[in-house]
Amino acid sequence: MALRRYVLRYRLAGAKPEADVERIRRLEGVRFIDESSPKMLLVECDEEPGAALAEALPDWVVAPEQTMSLPEPPRKGVEESGG
């Protein structure tokens, strides 16, 4: 299976609980990518552990990471058509 990245956001007031972070860290096959945010984590794992995270952590929102490409900047020297 291909690895996917998941964004986990703690939805209650305050910072993410360290006990939850440690619980996630102990899951086999889950690799932490970024944990610098007070309320969010970015992890990488297969789909099966990703689904298990969503079920095991009711105070967290778990979603696959989404990326977007930036549009190409206008070419230099080309005038924009105005109306």
PyMOL CGO cylinders between C-alpha atoms (Angstrom):
from pymol import cmd
from pymol.cgo import CYLINDER

trace = [
    CYLINDER, 0.00, 0.00, 0.00, 1.09, 3.54, -0.70, 0.3, 1, 1, 1, 1, 1, 1,
    CYLINDER, 1.09, 3.54, -0.70, 1.75, 5.85, 2.20, 0.3, 1, 1, 1, 1, 1, 1,
    CYLINDER, 1.75, 5.85, 2.20, -0.57, 8.83, 2.61, 0.3, 1, 1, 1, 1, 1, 1,
    CYLINDER, -0.57, 8.83, 2.61, -0.29, 11.94, 4.69, 0.3, 1, 1, 1, 1, 1, 1,
    CYLINDER, -0.29, 11.94, 4.69, -3.03, 12.84, 7.15, 0.3, 1, 1, 1, 1, 1, 1,
    CYLINDER, -3.03, 12.84, 7.15, -3.74, 16.11, 8.92, 0.3, 1, 1, 1, 1, 1, 1,
    CYLINDER, -3.74, 16.11, 8.92, -5.01, 15.66, 12.47, 0.3, 1, 1, 1, 1, 1, 1,
    CYLINDER, -5.01, 15.66, 12.47, -6.61, 18.68, 14.16, 0.3, 1, 1, 1, 1, 1, 1,
    CYLINDER, -6.61, 18.68, 14.16, -7.58, 18.71, 17.83, 0.3, 1, 1, 1, 1, 1, 1,
    CYLINDER, -7.58, 18.71, 17.83, -11.06, 20.26, 17.89, 0.3, 1, 1, 1, 1, 1, 1,
    CYLINDER, -11.06, 20.26, 17.89, -11.53, 21.06, 21.59, 0.3, 1, 1, 1, 1, 1, 1,
    CYLINDER, -11.53, 21.06, 21.59, -10.29, 24.17, 23.39, 0.3, 1, 1, 1, 1, 1, 1,
    CYLINDER, -10.29, 24.17, 23.39, -6.62, 24.34, 24.26, 0.3, 1, 1, 1, 1, 1, 1,
    CYLINDER, -6.62, 24.34, 24.26, -3.56, 22.62, 22.88, 0.3, 1, 1, 1, 1, 1, 1,
    CYLINDER, -3.56, 22.62, 22.88, -3.45, 19.02, 21.73, 0.3, 1, 1, 1, 1, 1, 1,
    CYLINDER, -3.45, 19.02, 21.73, -3.20, 16.61, 24.69, 0.3, 1, 1, 1, 1, 1, 1,
    CYLINDER, -3.20, 16.61, 24.69, 0.25, 15.08, 25.04, 0.3, 1, 1, 1, 1, 1, 1,
    CYLINDER, 0.25, 15.08, 25.04, -1.38, 11.75, 26.00, 0.3, 1, 1, 1, 1, 1, 1,
    CYLINDER, -1.38, 11.75, 26.00, -3.14, 11.65, 22.59, 0.3, 1, 1, 1, 1, 1, 1,
    CYLINDER, -3.14, 11.65, 22.59, 0.08, 12.56, 20.79, 0.3, 1, 1, 1, 1, 1, 1,
    CYLINDER, 0.08, 12.56, 20.79, 1.91, 9.72, 22.56, 0.3, 1, 1, 1, 1, 1, 1,
    CYLINDER, 1.91, 9.72, 22.56, -0.93, 7.32, 21.74, 0.3, 1, 1, 1, 1, 1, 1,
    CYLINDER, -0.93, 7.32, 21.74, -0.62, 8.23, 18.05, 0.3, 1, 1, 1, 1, 1, 1,
    CYLINDER, -0.62, 8.23, 18.05, 3.18, 7.96, 18.22, 0.3, 1, 1, 1, 1, 1, 1,
    CYLINDER, 3.18, 7.96, 18.22, 2.92, 4.37, 19.51, 0.3, 1, 1, 1, 1, 1, 1,
    CYLINDER, 2.92, 4.37, 19.51, 0.83, 3.22, 16.53, 0.3, 1, 1, 1, 1, 1, 1,
    CYLINDER, 0.83, 3.22, 16.53, 2.80, 0.95, 14.24, 0.3, 1, 1, 1, 1, 1, 1,
    CYLINDER, 2.80, 0.95, 14.24, 3.43, 2.37, 10.79, 0.3, 1, 1, 1, 1, 1, 1,
    CYLINDER, 3.43, 2.37, 10.79, 2.67, 6.00, 11.70, 0.3, 1, 1, 1, 1, 1, 1,
    CYLINDER, 2.67, 6.00, 11.70, 5.46, 8.50, 11.07, 0.3, 1, 1, 1, 1, 1, 1,
    CYLINDER, 5.46, 8.50, 11.07, 5.28, 12.09, 12.33, 0.3, 1, 1, 1, 1, 1, 1,
    CYLINDER, 5.28, 12.09, 12.33, 6.04, 14.69, 9.65, 0.3, 1, 1, 1, 1, 1, 1,
    CYLINDER, 6.04, 14.69, 9.65, 5.18, 17.88, 11.57, 0.3, 1, 1, 1, 1, 1, 1,
    CYLINDER, 5.18, 17.88, 11.57, 4.01, 18.39, 15.14, 0.3, 1, 1, 1, 1, 1, 1,
    CYLINDER, 4.01, 18.39, 15.14, 4.97, 22.05, 15.61, 0.3, 1, 1, 1, 1, 1, 1,
    CYLINDER, 4.97, 22.05, 15.61, 1.39, 23.39, 15.67, 0.3, 1, 1, 1, 1, 1, 1,
    CYLINDER, 1.39, 23.39, 15.67, -0.33, 23.60, 19.07, 0.3, 1, 1, 1, 1, 1, 1,
    CYLINDER, -0.33, 23.60, 19.07, -3.51, 21.95, 17.73, 0.3, 1, 1, 1, 1, 1, 1,
    CYLINDER, -3.51, 21.95, 17.73, -2.45, 19.98, 14.64, 0.3, 1, 1, 1, 1, 1, 1,
    CYLINDER, -2.45, 19.98, 14.64, -0.27, 17.09, 13.49, 0.3, 1, 1, 1, 1, 1, 1,
    CYLINDER, -0.27, 17.09, 13.49, 0.85, 15.92, 10.07, 0.3, 1, 1, 1, 1, 1, 1,
    CYLINDER, 0.85, 15.92, 10.07, 1.51, 12.18, 9.93, 0.3, 1, 1, 1, 1, 1, 1,
    CYLINDER, 1.51, 12.18, 9.93, 2.28, 9.66, 7.21, 0.3, 1, 1, 1, 1, 1, 1,
    CYLINDER, 2.28, 9.66, 7.21, 0.93, 6.11, 7.20, 0.3, 1, 1, 1, 1, 1, 1,
    CYLINDER, 0.93, 6.11, 7.20, -1.01, 3.53, 5.19, 0.3, 1, 1, 1, 1, 1, 1,
    CYLINDER, -1.01, 3.53, 5.19, -4.77, 3.95, 4.82, 0.3, 1, 1, 1, 1, 1, 1,
    CYLINDER, -4.77, 3.95, 4.82, -5.57, 1.33, 7.48, 0.3, 1, 1, 1, 1, 1, 1,
    CYLINDER, -5.57, 1.33, 7.48, -3.83, 3.13, 10.38, 0.3, 1, 1, 1, 1, 1, 1,
    CYLINDER, -3.83, 3.13, 10.38, -5.26, 6.41, 9.03, 0.3, 1, 1, 1, 1, 1, 1,
    CYLINDER, -5.26, 6.41, 9.03, -8.81, 5.08, 9.33, 0.3, 1, 1, 1, 1, 1, 1,
    CYLINDER, -8.81, 5.08, 9.33, -8.00, 3.69, 12.79, 0.3, 1, 1, 1, 1, 1, 1,
    CYLINDER, -8.00, 3.69, 12.79, -6.84, 7.14, 13.90, 0.3, 1, 1, 1, 1, 1, 1,
    CYLINDER, -6.84, 7.14, 13.90, -10.18, 8.67, 12.96, 0.3, 1, 1, 1, 1, 1, 1,
    CYLINDER, -10.18, 8.67, 12.96, -12.09, 6.03, 14.94, 0.3, 1, 1, 1, 1, 1, 1,
    CYLINDER, -12.09, 6.03, 14.94, -9.81, 6.04, 17.99, 0.3, 1, 1, 1, 1, 1, 1,
    CYLINDER, -9.81, 6.04, 17.99, -9.65, 9.82, 18.48, 0.3, 1, 1, 1, 1, 1, 1,
    CYLINDER, -9.65, 9.82, 18.48, -13.16, 11.30, 18.72, 0.3, 1, 1, 1, 1, 1, 1,
    CYLINDER, -13.16, 11.30, 18.72, -11.83, 14.74, 19.75, 0.3, 1, 1, 1, 1, 1, 1,
    CYLINDER, -11.83, 14.74, 19.75, -9.74, 14.99, 16.61, 0.3, 1, 1, 1, 1, 1, 1,
    CYLINDER, -9.74, 14.99, 16.61, -10.60, 15.66, 12.97, 0.3, 1, 1, 1, 1, 1, 1,
    CYLINDER, -10.60, 15.66, 12.97, -8.58, 13.38, 10.68, 0.3, 1, 1, 1, 1, 1, 1,
    CYLINDER, -8.58, 13.38, 10.68, -8.39, 14.15, 6.96, 0.3, 1, 1, 1, 1, 1, 1,
    CYLINDER, -8.39, 14.15, 6.96, -6.07, 13.21, 4.10, 0.3, 1, 1, 1, 1, 1, 1,
    CYLINDER, -6.07, 13.21, 4.10, -3.61, 15.97, 3.27, 0.3, 1, 1, 1, 1, 1, 1,
    CYLINDER, -3.61, 15.97, 3.27, -4.61, 17.97, 0.19, 0.3, 1, 1, 1, 1, 1, 1,
    CYLINDER, -4.61, 17.97, 0.19, -2.13, 19.80, -1.99, 0.3, 1, 1, 1, 1, 1, 1,
    CYLINDER, -2.13, 19.80, -1.99, -2.75, 22.32, -4.74, 0.3, 1, 1, 1, 1, 1, 1,
    CYLINDER, -2.75, 22.32, -4.74, -0.54, 23.56, -7.52, 0.3, 1, 1, 1, 1, 1, 1,
    CYLINDER, -0.54, 23.56, -7.52, -0.01, 27.29, -7.76, 0.3, 1, 1, 1, 1, 1, 1,
    CYLINDER, -0.01, 27.29, -7.76, -0.99, 28.89, -11.07, 0.3, 1, 1, 1, 1, 1, 1,
    CYLINDER, -0.99, 28.89, -11.07, 1.81, 29.94, -13.38, 0.3, 1, 1, 1, 1, 1, 1,
    CYLINDER, 1.81, 29.94, -13.38, 2.66, 33.63, -12.98, 0.3, 1, 1, 1, 1, 1, 1,
    CYLINDER, 2.66, 33.63, -12.98, 2.02, 35.83, -16.04, 0.3, 1, 1, 1, 1, 1, 1,
    CYLINDER, 2.02, 35.83, -16.04, 4.90, 35.88, -18.46, 0.3, 1, 1, 1, 1, 1, 1,
    CYLINDER, 4.90, 35.88, -18.46, 6.98, 38.98, -18.30, 0.3, 1, 1, 1, 1, 1, 1,
    CYLINDER, 6.98, 38.98, -18.30, 6.30, 41.39, -21.18, 0.3, 1, 1, 1, 1, 1, 1,
    CYLINDER, 6.30, 41.39, -21.18, 2.86, 39.96, -22.00, 0.3, 1, 1, 1, 1, 1, 1,
    CYLINDER, 2.86, 39.96, -22.00, 0.08, 42.47, -21.48, 0.3, 1, 1, 1, 1, 1, 1,
    CYLINDER, 0.08, 42.47, -21.48, -3.07, 41.36, -19.74, 0.3, 1, 1, 1, 1, 1, 1,
    CYLINDER, -3.07, 41.36, -19.74, -6.22, 41.88, -21.78, 0.3, 1, 1, 1, 1, 1, 1,
    CYLINDER, -6.22, 41.88, -21.78, -8.46, 44.41, -20.08, 0.3, 1, 1, 1, 1, 1, 1,
    CYLINDER, -8.46, 44.41, -20.08, -12.15, 45.02, -20.55, 0.3, 1, 1, 1, 1, 1, 1,
]
cmd.load_cgo(trace, "trace")
